[in-house]
């Protein structure tokens, strides 16, 4: 298997094409950020316990904006305490090594790739970033950092008068929402780099998928696009996912590893062959 990895990396290096990474919750889990699709994501509103797939919707935000904000501030508080791990740092090393040949597409909203040192220009956060907000009425098509006075919440905390005063659009003073893609919303280019990601997939000479099981639509499209172009896919995951078959059939491989370990193995291989 190690020799196969060498062949794949040599093949890629001879093409001088794009190396695209697609990362998901697995890499964040190693920094102690829960997936929020599991039990950690449940949220009590009154006597009801809501599932993350109900909380993370525009529908819920319309009905209970302050509850949805409180839940996001709870999650933001957890992300704020987390530190990048060696997998994140390996991706910074890849960007330094490859420059414009490098693209990082991430489903994670926790900001850890940027905190580790990957550049915003080459890091596309296709599900948004929990430390940012945007105007509900989109008076301007832009995102704003959360005000620094905003604190993370604990379970059981409530939305306060202070939160109410701070969470306003800096341009029109209207209501704001978290800058994240909700389950009942669609990808677009302006906020989520939809077309850029698909273009990157078409230009990719090697795709590396780390810590994601392909439960969402755009990651699937990216993998399919690379597969159709007959380019190899390396899938790093602790268990087989729907990306196992395209990885193996594309002439790539499945690395049954944690993201940190798999990315470090790959980085060593690149360093040895460059
Ligand atoms: Zn506004």
Boltz pocket constraint, residues with backbone or C-beta under 6 A from the ligand:
constraints:
  - pocket:
      binder: B
      contacts: [[A, 135], [A, 136], [A, 137], [A, 138], [A, 139], [A, 140], [A, 169], [A, 170], [A, 171], [A, 172], [A, 173], [A, 174], [A, 175]]
      max_distance: 6.0
